[in-house]
């Protein structure tokens, strides 16, 4: 058999394995079995302490890379062939109940630093004090603080129970997921999309274990977007303002609407000003704590040194430039933040120019892909967009990488429950930081694919 024939046979075998209807299941089972056996026999193939080290560790790591690649490509090819599946309405109660159960199990398993912050914030509110004057561990609008206080009061009936408090938070956040996914289903009529949003590891871990409340802000913003498309601009602006006041994820979204010629100029101005005004007014009861609000909310930044855009800008612009001149004119947009701010209207300009009006999903991808500060909780924010654009390979790479870092490498979080360090596929903290930039890079490439696809369709007229 010639080399050409061998290559042809290998290509045929790979094509058959990747396009088989159960390929992704076979790949997943292979990953589980391989790592299960590696774990089971680690005392026989490891060192005196039962740890797999040396060349064998790298062999296991490389095998996992190949198996993961098989799994990813299988999902990608499967998603390109299946756009939806049929699920009778009577099963959705069971499906959502199971989704909630998984999140509650994650909450019972444990919690991180944020739950302790939530307890502190709730106590301050219940004592009738200002949350901004009495702690530096709250960096958002006031609405979530009062929700936490109500949930802690509920968990204190009888005797306070921390796990019950955590479970109540999860139920509250899951309710937001349900309302969001219900609205998405009404727009898309796609059962598969809802299943992916419900049962991916990112949603389960972020809501169940981290219990981050980004989903509340995203949910309200999506309803604002629906009203925007229905030309109910005042309602949209109010909902956006409330979203800002929970967590200011969508704060730059109105900038992306400036180039939408289908919206009258006066309505665009309304969308730009009313949400900002609601956000500002939400802090009015705490006006005497303005310095604390400026420090802990408006100027708050976390983990900025490991982001993708920060590394790129460090290479392109000497650091001393950002410390002088116009970069200091607006205090809360010092340094690279001013450049970051310009990305949103620029991206929107080209998106509208090439007739891609899916601005909500594009914004969610952009806000995380280009963020100058990032942590694991951000991985949930763009998920509606990632699964909406699942025909692109980088959507699946994003989900895989983000899930891996959240489950197995998440520093002081879930890695203590799902550690695979002994079989060589867990990474140290330095790699964990690099991982943030890798995850952002996936979103950046996905954004590029989406915009380029719009450009090609506009150019060809299809």
FENMO-V786952 format. One record per backbone hydrogen bond with DSSP energy under -1.0 kcal/mol. CO is the residue of the C=O (numbers start at 0). NH is the residue of the N-H. E is the energy in kcal/mol with one decimal. If there is no record, write none. Layout:
{{CO NH E} {CO NH E}}
This chain:
{{1 5 -2.3} {2 6 -2.6} {3 7 -1.9} {4 8 -2.4} {5 9 -2.5} {6 10 -2.5} {7 11 -2.4} {8 12 -2.4} {9 13 -2.6} {10 14 -2.4} {11 15 -2.4} {12 16 -2.5} {13 17 -2.4} {14 18 -1.7} {19 22 -1.8} {21 25 -2.4} {22 26 -2.5} {23 27 -2.1} {24 28 -2.8} {25 29 -2.3} {26 30 -2.1} {27 31 -2.4} {28 32 -2.9} {29 33 -2.6} {30 34 -2.3} {31 35 -2.2} {32 36 -2.7} {33 37 -2.1} {34 38 -2.1} {35 39 -2.4} {36 40 -2.4} {40 43 -1.3} {40 44 -2.1} {41 45 -1.7} {46 49 -2.0} {50 46 -2.3} {53 57 -1.3} {54 58 -2.3} {55 59 -2.3} {56 60 -2.2} {57 61 -2.8} {58 62 -2.2} {59 63 -2.2} {60 64 -1.8} {61 65 -2.0} {62 66 -2.6} {63 67 -2.6} {64 68 -2.1} {65 69 -2.1} {66 70 -2.2} {67 71 -2.8} {68 72 -2.7} {69 73 -2.2} {70 74 -2.1} {71 75 -2.3} {72 76 -2.7} {73 77 -2.3} {74 78 -2.7} {75 79 -1.4} {77 81 -2.1} {87 90 -1.7} {88 91 -1.4} {90 94 -2.2} {91 95 -2.8} {92 96 -2.0} {93 97 -2.3} {94 98 -2.0} {95 99 -2.3} {96 100 -2.4} {97 101 -2.2} {98 102 -1.5} {99 103 -2.5} {100 104 -2.5} {101 105 -1.6} {102 106 -1.7} {103 107 -2.5} {104 108 -1.8} {105 109 -1.1} {111 114 -1.1} {112 116 -1.5} {113 117 -2.6} {114 118 -2.0} {115 119 -2.0} {116 120 -2.7} {117 121 -2.7} {118 122 -2.4} {119 123 -2.0} {120 124 -2.2} {121 125 -2.6} {122 126 -1.6} {123 128 -2.5} {124 127 -1.8} {129 133 -1.2} {141 145 -1.5} {142 146 -1.8} {143 147 -2.5} {144 148 -1.9} {145 149 -2.0} {146 150 -2.3} {147 151 -2.6} {148 152 -2.1} {149 153 -1.9} {150 154 -2.1} {153 156 -1.1} {154 160 -1.0} {156 158 -1.1} {160 164 -2.2} {161 165 -2.3} {162 166 -2.5} {163 167 -2.5} {164 168 -1.9} {165 169 -2.2} {166 170 -2.5} {167 171 -2.3} {168 172 -2.5} {169 173 -2.8} {170 174 -2.0} {171 175 -1.3} {172 176 -1.9} {173 177 -2.7} {174 178 -2.3} {175 179 -2.4} {176 180 -3.2} {177 181 -2.3} {178 182 -1.8} {179 183 -2.4} {180 184 -2.5} {181 185 -2.0} {182 186 -1.4} {183 187 -2.5} {184 188 -3.3} {189 193 -1.1} {190 194 -2.2} {191 195 -2.4} {192 196 -2.0} {193 197 -2.1} {194 198 -2.3} {199 203 -1.8} {200 204 -2.6} {201 205 -2.6} {202 206 -2.1} {203 207 -2.1} {204 208 -2.3} {204 209 -2.1} {205 210 -1.3} {205 211 -1.7} {212 215 -1.2} {213 217 -2.5} {214 218 -2.4} {215 219 -2.1} {216 220 -2.0} {217 221 -2.2} {218 222 -1.9} {219 223 -1.9} {220 224 -2.2} {221 225 -2.2} {222 226 -2.1} {223 227 -2.1} {224 228 -2.2} {225 229 -1.5} {226 231 -3.1} {227 230 -1.4} {230 232 -1.1} {231 235 -2.2} {232 236 -2.5} {233 237 -2.2} {234 238 -2.5} {235 239 -2.2} {236 240 -2.1} {237 241 -2.2} {238 242 -2.3} {239 243 -2.6} {240 244 -1.8} {242 246 -2.4} {246 248 -1.9} {249 252 -1.8} {252 255 -1.5} {253 256 -1.2} {256 259 -1.6} {258 260 -1.1} {259 262 -1.5} {263 267 -2.1} {264 268 -2.3} {265 269 -1.8} {266 270 -2.4} {267 271 -1.4} {268 272 -2.2} {269 273 -2.4} {272 276 -2.5} {273 277 -2.6} {274 278 -2.3} {275 279 -2.2} {276 280 -2.8} {277 281 -1.7} {279 282 -1.4} {280 283 -1.5} {282 285 -2.0} {283 286 -1.8} {285 288 -2.4} {286 289 -1.2} {288 292 -2.3} {289 293 -2.9} {290 294 -2.1} {291 295 -3.2} {292 296 -2.2} {292 297 -1.9} {293 298 -1.8} {306 310 -1.8} {307 311 -1.9} {308 312 -2.9} {309 313 -2.2} {310 314 -1.4} {311 315 -1.9} {312 316 -3.0} {317 320 -1.4} {320 323 -1.4} {323 326 -1.2} {324 327 -2.0} {325 328 -1.3} {329 332 -2.1} {333 336 -1.5} {335 339 -2.7} {336 340 -2.2} {339 342 -1.0} {341 345 -1.5} {342 346 -2.7} {343 347 -2.3} {344 348 -2.3} {345 349 -1.6} {346 350 -2.2} {347 351 -2.8} {348 352 -2.0} {349 353 -1.9} {350 355 -3.3} {351 354 -1.7} {356 358 -2.5} {357 361 -2.0} {358 362 -2.2} {359 363 -2.1} {360 364 -2.1} {361 365 -2.4} {362 366 -3.1} {363 367 -1.1} {364 368 -2.6} {365 369 -2.3} {374 377 -1.7} {375 378 -2.1} {376 379 -1.1} {379 382 -1.6} {381 385 -2.7} {382 386 -2.6} {383 387 -1.3} {384 388 -2.0} {386 389 -1.2} {388 391 -1.7} {391 394 -1.3} {392 396 -1.9} {393 397 -2.0} {394 398 -2.1} {395 399 -2.5} {396 400 -2.9} {397 401 -3.0} {398 402 -2.2} {399 403 -2.4} {400 404 -2.6} {401 405 -2.3} {402 406 -2.7} {403 407 -2.6} {409 412 -2.2} {409 414 -1.1} {412 415 -1.3} {413 416 -1.9} {413 417 -2.1} {419 422 -1.3} {419 424 -1.5} {420 423 -1.6} {421 51 -1.1} {427 431 -2.0} {428 432 -2.0} {429 433 -1.8} {430 434 -2.2} {433 437 -1.9} {434 438 -2.6} {435 439 -2.4} {436 440 -2.3} {437 441 -1.7} {438 442 -1.5} {439 443 -2.4} {440 444 -2.5} {441 445 -2.4} {442 446 -2.7} {443 447 -2.0} {444 448 -2.4} {445 449 -2.3} {446 450 -2.6} {447 451 -2.5} {448 452 -2.3} {449 453 -1.9} {450 454 -2.3} {451 455 -2.6} {452 456 -2.4} {453 457 -2.5} {454 458 -2.3} {455 459 -2.4} {456 460 -1.4} {456 461 -1.2}}
